């Protein structure tokens, strides 16, 4: 018998004499591996078998020729690998080609890593004459071998496959009942059985497409694929994630099969499959339509099929499908169903009685702040929410119509700043009805990443205008104007995947080295790692003729969301630019694009200009943690090099009293030296000076903490007092509810313990610093006031109260650098889902509702060990009995 082969190559064939010479020659070119050929003649009526014997007669590999009576390709392959002797089995169809090195490379992968059960390589599609059409590298699209990856991509080709014999035995090989999609069926069974696969990441074979190939049998192939996928989906567990995958795959498989029928010329089958896929899609109607078009274009490119957008969008099959979708979508039922679901969810979250909930719409209306720039819109949302639960009653149709109007208003708010929020709002609006302007806005949003889908949406919008039923008695508002161009529309590149500070996964990774000690059901003490991250280098860059700009902070939140810096040659300086979403250091997919160039011309400035604008510098936290230390350290470096008398400072902190105190009183700058970036958003200077950022965004650097300690060292000594940093008058951003109730509950637990309530409104920064510096315990709801922990004494204990929905680790960096004792108490009461995104823009704006019992208990556990001596309260404080009543 000779030496046992390392790889057995199985070639099934039937009447393949036209292809076998090239196929066998490609196999004979393989080197670096000991193998054998198992040729399976499945009922040929030509001289194919004799041809194999003659062509192989001089090759050193042994040949085994099996003869069958036309049992089909699946049985033929199974007979071949059953007759093989090698531990590894590779397949090659009789009309395909094996490119040099494929066998040796796949064998090396499988022998080096024993966990891999099988290996696929990429392939090139060939025409009948062997000319290349397109290369296929499925791994670039995320194809893999887990159950989810295998179902989603179904990326498999027998002529690209090498498997361990043990893996074939474990699952039984190919299903002999299948004439089509047998390879997909085997791939899915391997994945569901836990047999791990891997990619040889190069093109290793040629797949010939010709009139006789299996892929040409469109109808039978489509039906087989649908049957195979449905059969294997039934084997998935009943978990929500698995069932969501099943719904997705029943739709996407049918959508792909519809495309296959369309390109194969079977228009009736394409109409049937695409039409039924619309009703099976788990996506919104607009997203489904975009996906169907994009799938057609992507699949055509992948398989080298001639394709243009017009070929699809002008096809009668597509236009009939368009009409069918609109006919279903224009009915009032989708919007009414959505309203009923929203009503049920809101009533469930309000509880019984509904008017006893803090989230009861009329109660929330009384708490809207006059300072809130979106107060009127929020009031409209709450009026609509009251009507939703029957106060007063409105029809579901009216409620759906008015909800679409509210969503259009929200779109105008978020479009200039947030692409993802705009997409969410558009899709929620389009779940109600196919509003033409919303379809066009979504097409505009998707134009860069899904150009064919965007064109399909634009065409659908035109059809929706023609198909919309006349409503002569309805008082329809005029169509909303299309939003003005947003900054993200000028970007080049893929949309951001990073979630910025809202990303809980990255926050958890950032705190992976911290140790937690549970103090109760909702409270934990945090212990920092022994190693601190080193500060980044800090210096001042001199850019002759350089430019700086901020994105207009004229958004409702009045915060700077983007900053750009360029040198005199017009090159943007990546290390000095920032924009949201600003990633945590642990982000696996940080944004790659820089803040786009502004459209307005720069203000020309002579002399030296120090530019220190930064993200959200208008916010108290970011002003103290990010902006002021950066400016102060830069001024120290420049002062060592000469006079600062002629220096101009361009900043975006605003003009509030704390900002003036920092710039004029602490840093000694004259008012005439200052330029407010809100008034001049784009500048170009004769000599532009731009300091490095003081540290990671929102996380203080050790040098910045040291700078504050020598610049604003509190005068008072720590005397053991307990402070509650009051947020009741803290403005409209993230209001805090229940402070008075939590303090009253604590007084019941610890009547002898004095607590000073500090309202920072109207206090200078120095006064705030002195008050924090005197405390042994600071109780502080999460917010901008956390920045005042910069002035806490070493060993001060901090009890941070935060929401489970928004709890970024800003306090941890302060605690680590200042050696504070950090305790967090997370509040369990969550904002009702209806209000998340409809009443509040995101978790950072949602109210923080304190649960008095857990907060009081966390305060009791956080108290200093030794009670401080009796003393007089000092200005701007209240004793616990003097707290104003809150709702």
N, C-alpha and C positions, 0 to 999 in steps of 0.2 A: 504493500500500500504506500510505502514511502513516508516522508516526513509529513506530519499533520499540518495542514495549511493554517495560516493565521486568519485569512478572510475567505469566505465563500461568496462568490458573485452569482446571483440568480438572475437569469435572463429568460422570461417567458416570451414566446413568439407564436404567431400563426400567419402563414403566408407573408413573411417579412423579408423575402429575398432582395427586395429593392433597398432595404435599409441595413441589413446585417453586415455587409462588408465594412461600412464606415463605423458601425457600432462596435464590432469586434476589434477593428483596428484601434479605436480609441481605448478599449480595454487593454489591448496588448501594449499600449504606450505606458501603462502604469509601471512604476518601479519602486523599489524599496520595501516590498511586501511580498510574502509568500502566500499564494492563493490557489484557488481552484475555481473552475467554471461549472455551474450547474445550468445547463441549457434545457428548457422545458418546451417541447413541441406540443402545442395544444391543438392538435388536429389539423395541421397544415395540409393543403392539397397541392402545394408546389414543391420545389426542391430545397426548401429552407433547411431542413435537417441535414441533408447531404452537404449543403453549403457550409454549415457550421462545422461539420467534421473536417471538411477540406481546409477551410481557412484556419482552423485551430490545430491542424496536425503537426505543425512545427513549433508550437509554443510549449515552453517547459511546464506550464501549469497543467495539472490533470483536467480532463474534460469528462463530465458525466452527462449523458444525453438521456432525458426522460421523454417518453411519448405518451400523450393523453388523448382522449377522444373529444376535444372541444368542451372542456368542463368550465371554462371561463378563467379570467385573469386572476381572480382571488384564489381559486383552488390551485391554479398552476403555480403561483408564487408559493403557496403553502407546501405543495408537493416538493418544490425546489428547496426550500430551507429545511424541511424535514429530512431530505436526502443529503444535506450538507454535513461536513465534518468539522468545520472551523467554529471557534467560539464567537466569531463576528460574522454577520451576514449583511452583504450590501446588495441592493437591487439596482437593476438597469433595464429599462424597457428597450425593446428591440429597435425602436426608431430614434432613440436618444443617444447622446454622446457623453463619454466620461473624459473630463479634461485632465491633463497631466497632474499627478501628485495628489489627486483626490483621495484615493484609497489609503495611501501612506499617511496623509495628514489626519484623516478621520480616525484611522487606527491609533495613531500616536495620542490623539485627544482622549479616546476611550481607555487606552491602557494607562495613561498617566493619572487619570482621575476615575477611580472605581465607582464613584457615586453616579456617574452618567450611565444611563441604560441605552441611550441611542443618540445619534448625532446627525444633523442635517447641514448641508452646505447651501450656498446660494446657487442660482442657476441663470442661464441666459436663454431667453426664448428665441427659437430659430424658425425661419420659414421652411417650406418644403425643400428648398435648395440648400439649406444650411446657412443662410445669411442671418446674422444676428438682428433681432428686432428690439429687444429691451432686456436689460439686466435686472434681476430680482434679488434684492437683499432684504429679506423680511425683518431681520433683527433691527434694521434702522427704523422701522415703524412700530417697534415694541413687541414684535411677535416672540413668543416664548413657549414654554412647555408646562407651566402650571395649568390647572383646569381653566382658570379665567382667561389666561393668555391663549391657550389652545382653542377655546370656544370663540374668542373674539377675532382671532386672525386666521385660524385654520390653515396655517402656512405649512404645507407639506407637499413633497413630490417624491414618489417612490425612487426615481432615478437619482435623487440627491441624498438618499437615506442609507445609513449603516446602523444596525441594531445588534445588541448582544443576543445571542441565541436564547439565553435565559429569559430576556424580556419578552421575546416572541412566545416562548413556552408559557410564560406567566399569564398572558392575556389571550392565547390561542391563535395568534397570527391574524390574518385577514379574514373577514367574515365571508364565507364562500357563497352566501346568498346575494352578495352585492356585486353588480357589474359596474357601478359608478359610485364615486365618493367612498370607496373602500379604504382609501388612504386616510381621508379625514376621520372615518370611523375608527381606524386603528390608532391614530394620533390621540383622539379623545379618550379612548379606552386606556391607553398608556398613561395619560395625564390623570384620569380618575383613579387609576390603580397606584398612583404615587411613583411611577417609573420616571425618573428625572432625565431630561434631555438637555442638549447643548448645541450651540451653533459653531460650525467651522466657518469663520467670518470671511469667506472669500467665495468667488464663483467657482464651482467644482464640476458642473455638468451643463450640457446643452439639452434643452427640452424642445423637441421639434413639434411644431403646430402645422398640420396638413389636413387634407380633406378626410382622411381615414382615422384621424386621432380621436381618442375617446372624448376629448373636450368639445368635439363638434356635435355630439349628440345632445343637443340643448335640452329638449324636454325631459328626456329620461335622466340626464345629469341633474337638472334642477329638482325634480321630484325626489331623486335619491338623496340629494344633499339635505333637503328639508326633512325627509324621513329620518335620516341618520342623526341629524342634530337634535330633532325632537326626542328621539329614542334615548340619546345620551343625557339630554337635559333632565329627563325623568329620574335619572339616577342621582341628581344633586340633592343635598340635604334640604330640609325645610326651613333653614335659617333665612332671615330677611335678605341678607346679602346674596345668598345663593339664588333665591327666588327672583331678586331684582336682575341678576345676571341672566336667568332663564327668560324673563320678559324681554330684556334687551336683545338676546340672541335670536329669539323667535322673530323679532322684527328685522334685525340687521341681516339675518340669513335670507329672509324672504326678499328684502330690498336688493341684496346682491344677486340673488337668483333672477329677479326682475331685470336687472341690468344685463345679466348674461343672456337672457332670452331676447332682450332688445338688440344687443350687438349680434346675436346669432340669427337675426331676421325673423324670429317668431313673435310678431307684434301682438297677437291675441294673448299669448302666454305672458308677455311682459305687462300688458294691461292688467291681466288678472292678478299677477304677483305684486306689482306695485300698488294696485288698488287695495288689495287685502292687507298689505303691509301698513297702509295708513291707519287702519283701525287697530292694528296690533302695537303701534309704536308707544313706548313709555315716555317719549319726548313730547314737548308741547307741539301743537300744529306747525308753528313757525320753524321751530328747531328741526322737526321731522322733514319739512320741505327743503330746508337748507341741506340737511344730511343726505337726502335722496339725490339731490343734484351733485353735491360734492363727491358722493360715493361713485356716481357714474363717471365723473371726470377722473377721479383718482384710480378707479379700477381700470379704466381705459388706458391710462398712462402706464400702469403697472404691467399690463399685458400687451402693450404695444399696439393697441387698437386705434385706428384712425378716428379722431374725435375733434370736434369744435363745439363751443357752447351753443352756437346756432343749430347744430345738428340735433342736439337734445331739446333745447327750449322751443324750437319751431316744429318739432315732430308732433303730428296729430295725437299720438299716444300720450305725450306729455301734456298737451293742451286739454285733452279730455280728462286726464287725471287732475289737472288744475281746477277744472270746473267742478269735478266731484268733491274735491277737498273744500272748495268755497261753499258749495251747496250745504255741506254738513256744518261748516264753521259759522255760517251766517245765521243759523238758527239761534234763538235766545237761550236754548237749554244749557250750553257750556257756561255762560256767565251766571245763570241762575243756580246751576249746580255749585259753582265756586262760592257764591254768596251763602248758600245753605251750609256748605262745609265751614266757611269762616265763622258763621253764626254759632254753629255747634261747638267749634273749638273755643271761641271766646267765652261762651256761657259756661263751658266746662272749667275754664281757667278762672273765671270770676267766682264760681262757687255759688252756694246758696246762703243767704240771699245775695243776688248780684249787686245790690246797692250797698252791701256791707263790705265790698272789696275795695282796697285802695286803688285798684285799677278801673273802678267804675267810671265810665266816660264823663258824666257830669262833674264828678269830683276832680278828675284830672284837669278839666277845663279851668277850675278855680285856681289851679296851681301853676298855670302857664305864666312865665315871667314876661314882663313888659320889655325886658332887654333882649329877649330872644328874637333874632332877625327872622325866624320862621314861625313866629307866634300865630299869625293868621292862618297859615297852612295847617299847622298842628290843630288849631281850633276847628278847622273844617273837617279834619280827620276824625276828631272826637265827636263832632256833630253827626257825621256819617256813622260812626261806631254806635252812637246812641240809637239812631234809626235802625241799625242792623239788629239790635236786640229788642226793638219794638217800642222805642220811646222818642218820637211817635212812630207808628207803624208806616212802613213803605213797602211797595211791592219789590219782589226780588229782581224784577227786570229793571226798575228804577234804580235800585241799589247798585246793580252791576254797571249800569250806564254811568252813574256818578262816581263809582270806584275807578272806572277808566279815566275820568276827568282828573281825579286826585293823582293818579299815577302819572298822567301827562305833566301835571305841575311839578311832581317830584323829579321827573326826568329833566325838566329845565334847570332844576337846582343842581343835580349831580353830574349832568353831562359834561360840563367844562372841566371837572376834576377827577372823575372816577369812571373808568371804562366798565369795570365789572358791575358796579352798582347800576349803571345805565343799562347794561345787558339784562340784569335781573328784572329791573322795572319794566323794560320793554316786553320781556317774555311774560311777565305777570299781566300786563295790559293786554297782550295778544291772546292770553288764555280766555279773555272775555269775548273778543270779536276780532276779526281781521281788519283792524283800522288801517287804512292805506298809509297814513303818515307814520304810524308806528312801524309798519312793515318797511317803509323806506328808511326810517332811522336805524332799524336793525340791520338792513342791508348796508348802510353806510358804516356802521360799526364793524361789520364782518368783512368789508370789502378787501382789506389787506390780507387777511388770513384765509378767507374762503371766498375767493372772487367769483367762482361759478355759483355757489350758493347765494351770494349777494345778488347776482344778476337774476337768479330764479325768484328771489324775494321781491325785487323791483318789478318784475313782470307780473308776479302775483298781486302786488299792490295795484297795478293798473287794471287787472282783471277784477279785483275786489271793488274798485270804484264803479265799474260797469255792472257788477252783479248785485250791489247793495240795494235792498228794497227801498222804495220811496216812502218817506214818512212825512206827508204834507202837513200834519197837525203837530208834529213834534217841534219844540223850540230848541233846535240844535245849535250849540255854540259854533262860531266859525272854526274852521280847521286850525289846529295849533301850528305855529310856524316851526319850521325845522330848526333845531338848535344851531347856534353859531359854532364855528370850528373850534374843537377842543385841542389842547396841547398834544394829547395822545394820537390825534389824527395826523400830526406832523412827524410822528416817530416812524422809524424804519426798524423792522424786526418783529419777533413774536410778542404777543401780549405777556404782561407780567403774570407769573404763577405765584410769586411771593405774596404773602398776606400781611407782611409788615408786623407791627407790634400786636396785631390781633391773632397771630398764629400761635395757638396753644402748643402745637407739636414742637416748634422751635424754642418756645419758652421752657418747655419741659427739658429739652436737650441742654439748654443753657444752664439749667439748675441741676443737671444730673449729678454733679460732684458735691452738691449741698446735701447735708443730712437733715432729716426732719424728725421731730419728736412730737407725736400727737399729744395735745393737751385737752382734747375733748372732741366731740363729733365734728366740729367745724373749725377747730383751731389747731395750729401747728407752730412749734418753735423751729426756727431755721438756723443751722450751724454752717458757716461758710467753709469751703475747702481751705487747706493750709496754704496752697499756692495761689498767688494773685497774678492776674494777667499783667504783663509789663505794659507800661504806657507806650503809645506809638511815638516816634520822633516828632518833635515840635520845632517849627521854624517859620520864618516869614518869607514868602516868595515875592520877588520883585519882577513885575511884568510891565515892561515899557509899552505903553499903548494898549494895555490889557483892558478887558471888559468884564463886567459883572452884571448879572441880572437876577431878579426873582420873578417867579410866576405871580401874576396879579393876585394879591390876597383879598380881592373884592368878592370872595366867596362868602356864603352865609356864616361860615365859622370864623372868618376874618383872620385866617392863618396862612402863612406862607407854606406852600406845598411843593415848591421846586426852586432850586438855586443852580445857576450856571456860572462858570468862570472860563474865560478864554484868554490866551496870550495875544500879543500884538499881531501875530501871524494868522489869527483866526482859528487856532487849534484849541478845542475845548480840553480843559485840564480835568481828567477824570477824577483824580485824587481830591480835587477841590470842589467838585459838583455833588449835589445831593438832591434827591427827590423822593417822594413817597411812591410806592411802599418802601420804607427804609428797613432793610432786613436785619434780623438778629445775626450775630456772627455764626450761628449754627445753621443758617438757612442753606438748604441744598441747591436751591435754584434762585439765587439773588438776581434782581433786575440787572440787565446788561446795558440798556440804552441810557444815555445821558439826557438831562433836561434840554428840550429843543431850544433853538435860537428864538429870541423874542421877535415879534413882528414890528414893534415900534423902534424908532432910531434912538441911539444912546444920547444921554446928556454928556457933553464934552466938559471935562474938568481939568484944570491946570494944576501943576504941582503934585504933591504926594497925597494919595487917597488910600486909607486903610479900610478895606472892605471886610466886614465881619457879619454879614447877613447869614442866617441859618434857618433850617426848617423849624416852623412853629415857635420862633423866637418871641412871638407875641404872647405866648403862654408862659405863666410865671415859672413853671418847672423848667422848661427848656431855656428860658432866659437865664435863670440862675445856674443851671447845671451845664449847659452847652455854650451859651453865647458870652456871658460876662467873663468867665475864666479865660476863654479864648482871646477876648479883647484885652483883658488885663495882662495876660502873659505876653501877648504881642507888644503891648505898650512898654513893658519892662525891657524886652529885647531891643526895641527901637530907642528907648531912652539911653541905653548903654552906648548907643552909636551916635548920639547927638540930640539936639533939641527937638521937642515935639510941638513947638509953638506954631509951625506952619502946616501941621498935619490936619487933614480932613478925615473924619470917620463916617463911613456909610454903614448904617445898621437898620434893622427892621424890627426892633423891639417895641416901637410905638412911642407914645408920649405920656404914659401914665406916671404917677408919682414915684413908684418904685424904680421905673426905668430912669427917670431924671435923677433920682437919688444915686443910682449906680454910676451913671455916666458923669455927672457933675460933682456930686459930693465925695464919692469914693474914688473915682478915677481922675478927678481934677480936670476934666475936659470942659472947655468953654462952650456955651450954647451955639456960638457962631461956627464952631468947628464941626458941628453935627449935621448930617444929611439924612433925612428920614427916607428910607427906601420905599415906603408906601407912596411917597409923592414923586419919587424919581426911581422907577423900577429898573432902569437900564442905564448904566453909566460906562463911560470910557475915560480912562485917566491917563494923563501924561506919564505918571509913574504910579501904577497900581500895586498896592501891597496887600497880599492875601495870606493870612496865617493858616497853617495846618489846623485841622479840627482838633479840639482839645482832647478828644477821645472817641470812643464808639458812641454813636448817637444815643442820647438819653441815659448813658451809663457813665458816671463821672470817672475821670482819670485821677490817679493818686496825686499827680501834680496839680490838678485843678482843685482838689480838696485842700491841699496844702496852701495853695494861693488864697483861698477863701479864709483859711484859719489865720494867716498872717495879715490879711487885709481887713477882716471884720471879726476880730476876736471878741466874743461877747464879754461884757464887763462883769456881769453877775456870775457868781459861783453857783455850782450845782448844790441845791439845798433840799433835794428830795421831794419836791412838789410833783403832783400828778396833774397833768394838763389834758383837757379835751380840746382838740383843735376844731373849732366849730365851723360847720359848713352851711348853716342855715341861711346865711346871707351871701353865699358864695356864687351867686349868679345863676345863669340858666344852664350851663354845661354840667351834665351829670349831677342833678340835684340829689341831695341826701334826705331821705325821709326817716323819721323815727328817732332823731337824736335825743329829743327831750324824753321820750318814753324809755329809751335804753338807759339814760342816766338816772331816771327815776327808779327803774328796776334795780340798778346797781345800788342806789341809796337804801333800798329795802334790804339788800343783802349785806351791805357794809355801812350802816348808818354813821359810824364814827369816822369814816374815811372822807377827808375833804378832797374835792375835785375842783380845780379851776377851769372854767370854760373860757377859752380865749377866742374871741372873734377878731380875725386879722384885718377885717375891713376897716380902713382908716388908720391902720398902724403903719409906721415907717418900717423899712427893712431892718434897721438897727433894733427897733423895739421888738420886732418878731424874733430876731436872732437872740436877743437877751432873754426873752421869755423861754425859748426852746433850750437855750444853754443852761437854764436853771433847773430843768426838769429831770426827774429820775424816771418818770414814765410819761410817754406821750401817746394818747389815743387819737388816731388820725384816720378819718375816712379817706379812701384812695382818691387822689386828685392832685392838682398842681401844688397844693401846700406841702406835699412830700419833699419838695426842694428845700424847705426850711430845716430839714434834718441835717443839712450841711453844717448847721451851727450847734448841733447836739454834742454834749460831752461824751467822751469815751465811756462805755458801759451803760449809757442811757438805754432804757428798755422802750421799744416801740411796738404798740399794738395797732396794726394796720387793718382796717375794716374794708373789705372789698367784695365785689360781686363775683360769683362763680363764672359769669359770662365774660367779665372783663377784669383780668387780674394780671397785667403784665409785670414782669419782675424788676420794675424801676427801683423799688426800695432795697432790693438785695445788694445792688452795687454800692449804694450809700452805706448800708449796714456793714458791708465788708471793709470798705476803706476807713470808716469812722469807728469801727469796732463797737457797733451797736448790737443790742440784744433784740433780734427781730422775731415778733410773733404775728401771725396772720390769722384773722378770723373771717372765713368766707361765708357770705350770706347766701342762703339757699333760695330765697324768693326770686323767681325769674320773671322778666317782662313777658307778658302774653305774646304768643307768636304773631298775632295780628299786628301788634304795635312794632315788632322788630322789622324795621325797614319801611313801615308805612307811617308811623308816628315819630320814630327816632331813626336817624341815619345809620346807626350802628351801635355796637355794645358800648363804645366810648362815650356816647351821648345818653344812654339809658339811665334812669334814676337808680340810685343805690338805696334799697329799702332795708333798713336795719331790723333784725329780729331781736327784740329787747332781751329775751331770756338768754340766748347764746352769747350776745354781746356782754351782758352784765357778768356772766360767768367767766368769760374770757378776761374781762377787766379784773375780776377778783383774783384769778390765777396769775395775772401779770403784775400785781402790786409789788412794790419794793418790800424787802423783808423788814426794814426798820421804818416806823412811822416818823415823818418829819416833825420837828417842833412846831408849836402853834405860831402863826405869823399872820400879818395883815395881807389881804389881797391887794395887788398892785394894779392900777388903772387898766382899762380895757378888758377886764375879766368879770365873770359872774360866779357866784357860788352856785352850787348845784341847785339850790332852791330858787334861784333867780332866772332860770332858763325860760325863754319865751315859749309859749305853747306853739306846737306845730301840728299840722293836719296828720 
